[in-house]
Amino acid sequence: MTDNSIETVQCVYFSPTGTTRRTVEAIAEGTGLRMADPIDITLPAPREEWDGSTQGDLLVVGVPVYSGTIPSHPLDSLHRLTGNGRWAVPVAVYGVRSAEDTVGQLSGLLRTRGFRILAAANFVAEHSYSHDKLPLAMGRPNKRDLETAREFGGKIAEKMESHPEELPLESRPLKYGENYRRKREDWPENRRPGSTTRVSDYDEERCIKCNICVESCPSGAIDPEKYAIDDANCIRCFACSRVCPTGVRMTQLSPRAMTFFTDLLDAKKEPEIFI
């Protein structure tokens, strides 16, 4: 494939609460290229069924930042990708604390799969732990963020047209290695399930048994009959608390976590573009 034959862009994303999806789709829209059907590897079934095939000439690959790295759940899926020299744009989406070098980690993974990195970005989104009493980047990506994402897409198209070249962004190894969050014993002790955050206990009287929380869980951690959450499999994305229509599922943080994140309420973070 030659660079002049770029006609389609395709999004690949892991997005439990939808913020990464909205960000990468805005970037793809901004390129002006024809958009192939997105590949959503958020939920267990489609993630396991996907064989890694893609139709896009250019891929925009987005992941949220969890503890300074790529969540482990989409790793197997991402390792099925085959670039064959195609261009990719890695995007890390984080909730005000820090993106760390996640976009470098994603760049490294994509390069091992045969992609060239054309551009990259860090975008800000509402933190998974955000709630009424702790509004961490509440409402982001907002209108301005999405406009920036579309403008970034336009810059990608311009670079593709005028001087397509590999972005000199250093590839980084995964922060905690391949097994992070796969085996409880491999987690850093202070980040093991129950150490700082959890979803509130099931309240049978208030639950309407709509199963929305079960269907939205990216790790299949919610029992579809008893609605109990398997702490060892829960990744603390709090997608269940976002979609619960009765508020039964609530975000609970330890006093230490509340203190830490309260100090970040006034943090002003903006997107970072690398092109």
Backbone bond lengths (Angstrom), bond angles and torsions (degrees), N, CA, C in turn:
res aa  C-N    CA-C-N  psi(-1)  N-CA   C-N-CA  omega(-1)  CA-C   N-CA-C  phi
1 M - - - 1.471 - - 1.517 110.02 -
2 T 1.320 117.61 132.10 1.459 121.52 175.03 1.517 109.33 -94.29
3 D 1.341 116.23 157.49 1.453 120.11 -178.89 1.528 111.52 -62.48
4 N 1.321 117.68 -27.35 1.460 120.85 -179.67 1.526 112.92 -73.66
5 S 1.334 116.53 -10.58 1.455 119.39 -178.14 1.526 112.59 -93.60
6 I 1.317 118.00 9.40 1.460 121.83 -179.75 1.531 109.55 -69.02
7 E 1.308 116.20 113.52 1.458 121.03 -178.93 1.520 113.06 -123.32
8 T 1.338 116.92 -27.48 1.461 120.01 -175.31 1.519 111.03 -125.52
9 V 1.320 114.60 147.18 1.460 121.92 174.14 1.518 107.36 -120.03
10 Q 1.332 115.98 144.54 1.462 119.89 -178.41 1.525 109.68 -137.39
11 C 1.312 115.95 137.92 1.463 121.73 178.83 1.528 110.01 -96.35
12 V 1.329 115.29 137.67 1.457 122.34 171.77 1.521 105.55 -126.75
13 Y 1.330 117.72 126.30 1.454 117.51 -175.61 1.526 113.03 -152.83
14 F 1.331 113.00 153.65 1.460 124.17 169.23 1.522 104.72 -114.94
15 S 1.339 117.66 115.64 1.457 119.95 -169.51 1.522 111.79 -147.74
16 P 1.334 118.61 80.22 1.465 121.30 -176.60 1.522 114.83 -58.21
17 T 1.340 118.21 -37.82 1.470 119.58 -178.05 1.528 112.46 -108.40
18 G 1.336 117.89 6.69 1.460 121.72 172.68 1.516 115.90 88.16
19 T 1.329 118.97 -7.18 1.463 119.56 -176.11 1.527 112.31 -74.96
20 T 1.310 117.39 -37.13 1.468 120.09 176.36 1.526 109.79 -66.48
21 R 1.326 116.65 -42.31 1.470 120.44 177.86 1.527 111.02 -57.29
22 R 1.309 117.64 -48.53 1.468 120.83 -177.99 1.525 110.94 -62.22
23 T 1.322 116.36 -37.52 1.463 120.31 -178.25 1.520 111.47 -67.82
24 V 1.337 117.54 -50.69 1.464 119.12 -176.20 1.526 111.37 -69.92
25 E 1.319 117.59 -31.41 1.466 119.10 177.63 1.522 110.82 -67.70
26 A 1.344 117.27 -35.56 1.464 119.99 176.88 1.526 110.46 -66.61
27 I 1.324 117.20 -39.39 1.466 120.57 177.00 1.525 109.96 -61.52
28 A 1.323 116.08 -47.58 1.467 120.51 -179.25 1.527 111.10 -61.44
29 E 1.326 117.15 -42.14 1.464 120.69 178.18 1.524 110.82 -59.06
30 G 1.327 115.90 -39.48 1.453 120.82 -177.34 1.516 114.27 -66.00
31 T 1.323 117.62 -21.01 1.469 119.56 179.87 1.529 111.72 -70.85
32 G 1.326 117.02 -22.78 1.457 120.41 -177.46 1.514 113.74 77.64
33 L 1.330 117.19 0.81 1.457 120.78 178.59 1.527 110.29 -80.29
34 R 1.299 115.71 160.44 1.466 119.57 175.18 1.515 108.66 -66.45
35 M 1.337 116.16 132.33 1.462 120.57 -175.34 1.528 111.06 -95.01
36 A 1.327 115.20 119.24 1.463 120.22 173.91 1.530 108.14 -76.27
37 D 1.321 116.63 162.59 1.457 120.31 -179.61 1.530 109.96 -57.47
38 P 1.337 117.49 133.24 1.465 120.14 -178.87 1.521 111.80 -68.21
39 I 1.315 115.25 155.15 1.464 121.39 176.72 1.525 107.87 -111.71
40 D 1.322 114.76 108.02 1.457 122.34 -176.91 1.524 108.43 -100.00
41 I 1.330 116.57 110.35 1.466 120.80 -178.37 1.530 110.76 -107.42
42 T 1.337 115.33 34.56 1.459 120.00 -177.93 1.514 112.69 -78.22
43 L 1.314 117.70 -49.00 1.458 121.02 -173.82 1.526 111.96 -89.94
44 P 1.336 116.99 152.99 1.469 120.93 -173.69 1.526 115.16 -56.21
45 A 1.329 118.03 -47.97 1.470 119.88 -174.33 1.522 112.53 -62.85
46 P 1.340 119.75 -55.21 1.469 118.69 179.02 1.521 112.70 -64.29
47 R 1.317 116.77 -29.90 1.465 120.39 178.99 1.529 110.26 -65.92
48 E 1.314 116.24 -41.97 1.464 120.51 -178.96 1.524 111.86 -75.47
49 E 1.331 116.76 -31.56 1.470 120.17 -177.02 1.518 113.47 -79.79
50 W 1.324 117.08 -24.67 1.463 120.10 -176.08 1.524 110.53 -68.72
51 D 1.327 115.60 131.65 1.468 120.50 -176.81 1.528 113.08 -94.41
52 G 1.313 116.84 3.19 1.460 119.94 178.36 1.516 114.18 94.19
53 S 1.313 117.57 -2.74 1.470 120.16 -178.20 1.526 110.33 -74.31
54 T 1.326 115.93 143.66 1.463 122.41 178.36 1.523 109.53 -137.15
55 Q 1.338 115.59 157.10 1.461 120.49 -180.00 1.522 112.63 -111.52
56 G 1.325 117.00 -11.84 1.454 120.13 -175.74 1.517 113.57 -75.48
57 D 1.338 116.01 141.04 1.460 120.22 172.42 1.526 109.85 -74.81
58 L 1.331 115.65 -28.80 1.460 123.61 176.88 1.524 107.59 -126.70
59 L 1.333 117.40 130.35 1.463 121.03 179.55 1.526 110.26 -109.11
60 V 1.331 115.81 133.98 1.468 121.78 169.76 1.522 105.83 -107.68
61 V 1.323 116.55 112.82 1.467 121.72 -172.36 1.523 109.18 -111.52
62 G 1.332 116.39 119.51 1.457 120.27 -175.73 1.516 113.73 -121.39
63 V 1.333 115.15 139.28 1.463 121.71 174.75 1.530 108.79 -138.98
64 P 1.333 117.02 150.30 1.455 119.49 171.33 1.526 109.46 -78.89
65 V 1.313 116.37 159.07 1.461 121.52 178.24 1.525 108.57 -95.49
66 Y 1.320 116.52 119.27 1.464 121.44 176.44 1.522 108.17 -116.55
67 S 1.321 116.08 113.49 1.467 121.48 178.87 1.523 111.66 53.92
68 G 1.328 116.10 38.03 1.453 120.78 175.06 1.505 115.53 80.33
69 T 1.334 117.74 20.24 1.458 119.46 -178.86 1.527 110.49 -154.44
70 I 1.335 115.53 179.40 1.464 122.13 175.52 1.529 108.20 -77.58
71 P 1.320 119.16 133.25 1.467 119.41 174.28 1.528 109.92 -56.68
72 S 1.310 116.47 147.14 1.462 118.30 -175.54 1.527 113.10 -74.06
73 H 1.331 117.67 -26.10 1.464 119.24 -173.65 1.528 114.01 -58.49
74 P 1.328 120.84 -38.92 1.468 118.59 179.11 1.529 114.08 -85.22
75 L 1.331 118.37 -1.00 1.467 119.18 -173.89 1.518 113.21 -60.72
76 D 1.332 117.76 -47.04 1.467 119.58 -179.74 1.525 110.83 -58.70
77 S 1.325 116.17 -41.09 1.463 120.35 179.66 1.523 111.00 -64.74
78 L 1.326 116.76 -45.50 1.461 120.57 -179.41 1.525 111.67 -63.86
79 H 1.322 116.29 -31.09 1.466 119.81 178.81 1.531 112.43 -73.91
80 R 1.327 117.54 -8.50 1.469 120.28 176.07 1.524 111.92 -86.17
81 L 1.319 116.98 -13.55 1.462 120.68 -179.69 1.527 111.23 -61.93
82 T 1.312 116.26 147.70 1.463 122.31 174.39 1.522 107.70 -132.02
83 G 1.336 115.84 116.56 1.450 119.93 -174.84 1.512 115.21 -84.15
84 N 1.317 117.15 -40.47 1.472 121.13 -176.65 1.525 112.13 51.86
85 G 1.334 115.57 39.34 1.456 119.92 176.84 1.510 115.80 84.79
86 R 1.332 117.70 3.08 1.461 119.51 179.69 1.533 110.72 -72.53
87 W 1.332 114.72 163.59 1.457 120.84 178.24 1.528 110.65 -86.97
88 A 1.332 115.82 146.89 1.461 121.55 175.50 1.525 109.43 -138.65
89 V 1.318 114.82 152.78 1.459 121.96 176.87 1.531 107.93 -123.43
90 P 1.325 119.13 103.16 1.460 121.34 177.40 1.524 111.01 -78.59
91 V 1.319 116.10 138.42 1.460 122.02 -178.90 1.523 109.18 -132.56
92 A 1.331 116.50 125.99 1.463 122.23 175.87 1.528 108.11 -107.13
93 V 1.326 116.34 133.51 1.461 121.63 -178.42 1.529 108.34 -119.91
94 Y 1.318 116.42 121.57 1.461 120.14 -173.45 1.521 112.08 -130.59
95 G 1.332 115.24 161.37 1.454 120.97 -175.07 1.511 115.08 -106.82
96 V 1.282 118.18 67.04 1.473 129.23 171.44 1.533 116.82 73.03
97 R 1.315 120.10 -24.90 1.463 118.01 -179.50 1.515 109.98 -68.10
98 S 1.330 117.16 -71.13 1.458 121.19 178.87 1.521 109.83 -169.91
99 A 1.321 115.60 141.14 1.462 119.82 174.30 1.521 110.34 -81.04
100 E 1.342 116.16 -13.69 1.463 122.28 -172.80 1.529 109.00 47.18
101 D 1.322 118.49 -135.52 1.472 119.09 -179.77 1.524 111.18 -112.96
102 T 1.339 115.50 34.13 1.466 119.88 -178.18 1.520 111.87 -58.45
103 V 1.339 117.06 -39.20 1.467 118.41 -179.16 1.530 110.50 -66.26
104 G 1.333 117.11 -29.48 1.464 120.37 174.10 1.518 111.37 -70.67
105 Q 1.332 116.35 -36.17 1.463 120.49 176.71 1.529 110.81 -65.87
106 L 1.336 115.36 -42.13 1.467 119.19 178.46 1.522 111.03 -67.96
107 S 1.320 116.83 -36.82 1.470 120.54 176.27 1.519 110.64 -60.89
108 G 1.331 115.53 -44.17 1.459 119.74 179.35 1.515 111.98 -61.26
109 L 1.334 116.25 -43.35 1.464 120.17 179.07 1.529 110.46 -61.92
110 L 1.329 116.52 -45.64 1.469 119.74 -178.08 1.529 111.23 -65.58
111 R 1.311 117.15 -37.22 1.472 119.25 177.68 1.524 111.24 -64.50
112 T 1.320 117.27 -37.33 1.471 118.65 177.96 1.524 111.24 -66.43
113 R 1.337 116.57 -19.86 1.458 121.05 179.20 1.526 111.62 -94.89
114 G 1.317 117.59 8.15 1.452 120.84 173.35 1.514 115.92 93.15
115 F 1.333 117.90 15.56 1.460 120.95 178.16 1.530 110.83 -95.85
116 R 1.324 114.80 153.26 1.460 121.50 168.43 1.525 107.71 -102.02
117 I 1.319 116.63 141.85 1.460 121.08 -176.77 1.528 109.06 -94.88
118 L 1.328 115.66 113.88 1.455 121.74 -177.88 1.526 112.22 -86.79
119 A 1.331 116.28 -39.46 1.466 122.85 -178.90 1.523 106.91 -159.65
120 A 1.326 116.71 172.81 1.462 120.55 -179.92 1.521 108.61 -158.36
121 A 1.330 116.23 166.26 1.458 118.50 -179.18 1.525 111.44 -161.79
122 N 1.338 114.90 152.81 1.454 123.61 166.68 1.524 107.36 -112.30
123 F 1.336 116.71 127.13 1.462 120.66 176.94 1.523 109.71 -121.23
124 V 1.316 115.43 154.79 1.456 122.13 -178.72 1.521 110.00 -99.58
125 A 1.344 116.05 140.90 1.459 121.21 176.96 1.518 108.77 -143.00
126 E 1.313 115.66 165.05 1.460 120.48 177.11 1.527 109.83 -56.14
127 H 1.325 115.86 130.39 1.457 120.55 -177.46 1.526 110.37 -66.53
128 S 1.315 116.36 145.66 1.463 120.60 179.09 1.528 111.69 -57.74
129 Y 1.336 117.20 -30.62 1.458 120.91 -177.77 1.530 112.59 -84.62
130 S 1.303 117.09 -3.50 1.459 121.04 -176.18 1.525 111.98 -64.34
131 H 1.326 116.15 136.61 1.459 122.18 173.09 1.521 108.03 -154.28
132 D 1.335 117.40 -176.49 1.462 120.73 -172.04 1.527 113.29 -55.19
133 K 1.324 117.10 -37.48 1.461 120.17 -177.67 1.524 112.43 -90.19
134 L 1.322 116.58 -5.55 1.459 120.93 179.42 1.527 108.35 -143.27
135 P 1.335 117.75 71.83 1.476 121.57 -173.44 1.526 112.84 -78.74
136 L 1.318 115.27 78.65 1.464 121.42 -177.97 1.533 110.13 -82.62
137 A 1.326 116.07 106.98 1.473 121.49 -178.63 1.522 110.66 54.01
138 M 1.305 116.10 37.96 1.468 121.76 -178.06 1.535 110.68 -55.05
139 G 1.320 115.21 131.98 1.457 121.16 176.78 1.514 115.93 83.71
140 R 1.324 117.61 -0.02 1.456 119.41 177.99 1.529 110.11 -94.69
141 P 1.331 116.06 145.45 1.460 127.97 6.70 1.529 111.56 -70.48
142 N 1.329 115.33 130.09 1.448 120.29 178.65 1.530 110.24 -92.47
143 K 1.310 116.34 -173.70 1.464 120.61 -177.75 1.517 111.48 -56.91
144 R 1.341 116.14 -42.23 1.464 120.03 -179.36 1.525 111.21 -65.61
145 D 1.343 116.79 -41.16 1.473 120.51 178.65 1.523 110.73 -60.44
146 L 1.323 116.34 -43.79 1.465 119.99 -177.77 1.522 111.56 -70.52
147 E 1.332 116.47 -31.91 1.465 119.39 173.96 1.529 109.97 -65.60
148 T 1.329 116.38 -41.50 1.466 120.65 176.78 1.518 110.73 -61.92
149 A 1.338 116.08 -38.93 1.467 120.69 178.95 1.526 110.86 -63.83
150 R 1.336 116.50 -43.00 1.466 119.10 178.81 1.533 111.55 -67.78
151 E 1.336 116.31 -37.05 1.463 119.62 176.01 1.526 110.71 -64.00
152 F 1.323 116.44 -38.21 1.459 121.13 175.85 1.525 110.20 -61.24
153 G 1.327 116.32 -41.89 1.461 120.29 176.30 1.516 111.66 -59.00
154 G 1.343 115.88 -39.52 1.461 119.44 177.26 1.514 112.49 -64.05
155 K 1.328 116.62 -38.55 1.467 120.64 178.14 1.527 111.17 -67.34
156 I 1.327 115.60 -34.83 1.470 119.43 175.92 1.524 109.85 -62.01
157 A 1.328 115.86 -44.20 1.471 120.10 179.54 1.522 111.11 -62.54
158 E 1.341 116.32 -40.49 1.466 120.50 178.70 1.525 111.08 -63.48
159 K 1.326 116.12 -42.99 1.471 119.55 178.86 1.524 110.43 -65.37
160 M 1.303 115.73 -39.17 1.463 120.59 179.40 1.529 110.32 -61.19
161 E 1.329 115.60 -36.76 1.450 121.71 -176.52 1.528 112.37 -78.78
162 S 1.342 116.63 -38.34 1.465 119.58 -171.12 1.527 114.96 -99.68
163 H 1.324 117.44 -47.37 1.469 118.61 -175.81 1.526 111.01 -150.97
164 P 1.321 117.47 68.05 1.471 119.46 179.04 1.523 111.13 -65.62
165 E 1.309 115.56 117.16 1.459 120.41 178.30 1.526 109.45 -148.61
166 E 1.311 114.56 156.13 1.463 121.27 -178.18 1.525 110.77 -61.20
167 L 1.325 115.97 132.61 1.459 121.18 177.02 1.531 109.20 -72.32
168 P 1.332 118.02 128.59 1.468 119.90 -179.94 1.525 112.06 -78.85
169 L 1.316 115.78 56.85 1.457 122.11 177.99 1.522 108.17 -101.65
170 E 1.309 116.54 125.32 1.461 120.86 -174.15 1.526 111.18 -66.62
171 S 1.323 115.82 134.70 1.461 121.40 172.79 1.524 108.49 -75.61
172 R 1.316 115.99 135.53 1.459 120.84 -179.20 1.526 109.80 -121.81
173 P 1.339 117.80 149.01 1.468 120.07 175.56 1.523 110.04 -75.29
174 L 1.319 116.34 159.87 1.458 120.41 176.77 1.529 109.56 -61.11
175 K 1.298 116.10 134.14 1.468 121.89 -172.21 1.524 113.23 -55.49
176 Y 1.339 116.69 -44.43 1.457 120.44 -177.12 1.528 112.25 -111.83
177 G 1.315 117.44 9.52 1.451 120.12 -179.33 1.519 112.06 85.16
178 E 1.309 115.98 176.66 1.462 122.26 -173.72 1.533 113.47 -67.46
179 N 1.349 118.25 -25.29 1.455 120.02 -173.36 1.514 114.28 -92.67
180 Y 1.331 117.79 2.94 1.454 119.47 -178.54 1.523 110.83 -56.83
181 R 1.332 115.65 128.57 1.464 124.61 -179.71 1.529 113.18 68.30
182 R 1.292 118.42 9.33 1.465 118.93 176.18 1.531 110.11 -95.26
183 K 1.314 115.76 -37.75 1.454 120.70 179.20 1.524 107.98 -123.73
184 R 1.314 116.09 127.75 1.461 120.56 -176.14 1.524 111.85 -52.09
185 E 1.337 116.48 -40.31 1.464 119.52 -176.76 1.520 112.76 -69.82
186 D 1.337 117.90 -15.40 1.464 120.53 179.47 1.524 112.92 -87.43
187 W 1.321 117.55 -9.56 1.463 120.08 179.80 1.524 110.40 -72.12
188 P 1.315 118.92 146.71 1.465 120.31 167.86 1.528 108.05 -57.03
189 E 1.324 117.84 138.95 1.461 121.17 -171.72 1.528 112.92 -54.47
190 N 1.348 117.08 -39.86 1.465 119.12 -176.58 1.521 113.11 -78.44
191 R 1.349 117.56 1.62 1.462 119.80 178.64 1.535 111.78 -121.09
192 R 1.314 116.41 11.63 1.453 118.41 178.51 1.526 110.25 -69.65
193 P 1.343 116.82 158.23 1.462 120.00 -177.64 1.516 112.29 -51.53
194 G 1.343 115.10 133.35 1.448 119.89 176.71 1.509 114.59 87.87
195 S 1.346 118.17 -6.10 1.459 120.08 -174.78 1.522 112.57 -75.93
196 T 1.342 117.36 -36.94 1.463 119.39 -177.45 1.529 113.52 -132.49
197 T 1.316 117.73 -30.98 1.459 120.53 -176.54 1.525 110.93 -141.25
198 R 1.308 115.04 155.75 1.464 119.96 175.55 1.520 109.18 -162.94
199 V 1.338 115.69 166.69 1.457 121.78 172.88 1.523 107.60 -91.80
200 S 1.322 116.94 141.09 1.463 120.98 -177.41 1.522 111.51 -58.77
201 D 1.322 115.79 154.86 1.453 121.50 -179.85 1.526 111.20 -62.70
202 Y 1.308 115.00 153.25 1.463 122.07 179.45 1.534 110.70 -65.25
203 D 1.307 116.41 132.02 1.465 122.86 178.94 1.529 108.14 -112.63
204 E 1.323 116.11 100.52 1.466 120.85 -173.35 1.523 112.51 -62.17
205 E 1.339 117.47 -33.79 1.462 120.55 -177.44 1.532 111.94 -68.98
206 R 1.316 117.32 -33.90 1.465 120.51 -176.71 1.526 112.65 -93.41
207 C 1.307 118.17 -21.69 1.458 121.63 -177.53 1.528 110.72 -70.26
208 I 1.321 116.97 133.19 1.468 121.24 179.03 1.530 111.58 -100.25
209 K 1.334 115.48 6.22 1.468 121.94 175.75 1.533 112.87 55.21
210 C 1.314 115.44 44.02 1.474 121.21 179.53 1.524 112.10 -80.96
211 N 1.340 116.42 -16.50 1.467 123.82 178.21 1.542 113.54 69.09
212 I 1.316 117.88 9.26 1.461 119.53 179.44 1.520 110.53 -62.51
213 C 1.327 117.15 -38.91 1.466 119.65 -179.84 1.526 110.98 -64.40
214 V 1.330 116.30 -39.36 1.465 120.93 178.93 1.520 110.14 -62.31
215 E 1.327 115.51 -45.13 1.461 120.99 -176.27 1.521 113.01 -71.83
216 S 1.326 117.72 -20.86 1.470 120.70 -177.34 1.522 113.16 -95.24
217 C 1.323 118.03 -6.98 1.469 120.92 -174.76 1.528 111.31 -76.16
218 P 1.337 118.47 119.41 1.463 120.93 -177.40 1.521 114.44 -74.00
219 S 1.330 116.97 -11.25 1.461 118.58 -179.69 1.518 112.52 -114.97
220 G 1.331 117.67 4.51 1.465 120.30 179.89 1.510 112.53 61.18
221 A 1.334 115.93 36.33 1.458 120.83 -172.73 1.526 114.04 -90.25
222 I 1.339 118.04 -3.09 1.459 120.97 -175.71 1.523 110.30 -106.70
223 D 1.314 116.60 122.93 1.460 122.47 178.67 1.534 109.05 -63.86
224 P 1.338 118.52 123.35 1.468 121.00 -176.13 1.515 114.50 -72.32
225 E 1.326 117.86 -7.03 1.457 121.04 179.44 1.527 112.19 -111.88
226 K 1.328 115.94 -43.33 1.468 119.50 -178.40 1.526 112.10 -99.27
227 Y 1.347 117.10 -13.24 1.461 123.94 178.28 1.530 113.42 63.29
228 A 1.314 116.29 15.93 1.463 119.85 174.52 1.524 108.74 -75.26
229 I 1.330 115.90 150.28 1.459 121.22 -179.50 1.515 110.08 -104.83
230 D 1.313 115.52 128.94 1.461 122.17 176.60 1.529 107.89 -79.61
231 D 1.327 116.66 104.06 1.465 120.56 -175.96 1.513 113.18 -58.55
232 A 1.327 116.49 -34.01 1.459 119.44 -177.71 1.516 112.45 -67.01
233 N 1.344 117.06 -25.19 1.464 120.96 -179.70 1.526 113.47 -101.58
234 C 1.316 117.30 -15.11 1.469 121.12 -179.22 1.526 109.91 -68.97
235 I 1.334 116.85 130.95 1.467 120.76 -178.77 1.528 112.77 -101.70
236 R 1.348 116.67 8.20 1.470 120.94 176.32 1.530 112.28 62.00
237 C 1.315 117.19 36.54 1.466 119.74 174.67 1.523 110.58 -83.52
238 F 1.349 116.30 -21.73 1.460 124.18 179.14 1.529 112.89 59.64
239 A 1.329 115.81 27.82 1.461 119.39 173.17 1.520 109.91 -60.42
240 C 1.334 116.68 -35.56 1.462 120.63 -178.46 1.522 111.71 -63.87
241 S 1.336 116.45 -39.70 1.462 118.74 179.77 1.525 111.75 -71.72
242 R 1.338 117.06 -27.32 1.474 120.49 178.52 1.527 111.69 -70.62
243 V 1.326 116.74 -34.26 1.472 119.26 -174.26 1.521 113.80 -97.58
244 C 1.322 117.94 -10.93 1.466 120.81 -176.62 1.532 110.09 -64.80
245 P 1.341 117.99 119.20 1.472 120.70 -175.57 1.526 114.06 -74.73
246 T 1.338 118.05 -15.35 1.469 120.33 -176.89 1.528 113.06 -111.45
247 G 1.326 117.41 -2.82 1.457 119.79 -179.83 1.512 114.38 76.99
248 V 1.329 116.62 16.00 1.461 119.96 177.96 1.518 110.59 -66.51
249 R 1.319 115.48 -41.15 1.459 120.46 177.62 1.526 108.32 -85.31
250 M 1.316 116.51 115.41 1.453 120.97 -177.75 1.524 110.89 -127.93
251 T 1.324 115.51 148.85 1.460 121.43 177.38 1.519 109.52 -78.26
252 Q 1.319 117.10 126.88 1.456 121.80 177.59 1.528 109.00 -122.64
253 L 1.331 115.58 127.02 1.454 121.30 179.62 1.525 109.68 -118.00
254 S 1.317 115.93 146.67 1.459 120.43 175.88 1.528 108.89 -68.94
255 P 1.340 118.35 159.45 1.472 120.46 177.10 1.530 111.94 -54.55
256 R 1.325 117.37 -37.67 1.464 120.10 179.54 1.524 110.82 -64.71
257 A 1.326 116.41 -42.80 1.465 119.73 179.88 1.527 110.55 -67.41
258 M 1.344 117.32 -40.24 1.461 120.44 178.71 1.518 110.90 -59.63
259 T 1.327 116.43 -43.39 1.471 120.56 179.39 1.521 110.67 -63.17
260 F 1.328 116.20 -45.80 1.467 120.69 -178.43 1.528 110.99 -60.83
261 F 1.317 116.86 -48.61 1.466 119.55 -175.00 1.524 112.37 -78.10
262 T 1.326 117.79 -26.98 1.460 119.40 175.45 1.524 110.42 -61.08
263 D 1.321 116.68 -35.09 1.462 120.87 178.50 1.524 112.24 -66.74
264 L 1.343 116.97 -15.11 1.461 120.84 -179.25 1.529 113.14 -97.24
265 L 1.335 116.84 0.65 1.462 119.51 -175.15 1.526 112.80 -60.47
266 D 1.312 116.58 -31.94 1.465 119.89 -177.80 1.535 112.77 -94.92
267 A 1.326 116.43 5.66 1.465 119.36 -178.97 1.525 110.49 -65.76
268 K 1.311 116.18 132.20 1.462 121.61 179.36 1.527 108.45 -108.89
269 K 1.290 116.63 107.13 1.461 121.54 -178.93 1.520 109.85 -119.38
270 E 1.321 114.84 141.12 1.460 121.04 179.94 1.525 109.55 -127.37
271 P 1.335 117.39 160.38 1.472 120.02 178.92 1.527 112.14 -59.27
272 E 1.330 114.96 147.17 1.471 122.15 174.77 1.524 107.86 -116.42
273 I 1.309 115.56 126.05 1.460 121.65 -176.75 1.527 109.62 -111.20
274 F 1.317 116.23 134.27 1.468 121.64 176.75 1.529 107.59 -123.12
275 I 1.329 116.01 114.60 1.461 118.67 -176.94 1.520 110.88 -150.19
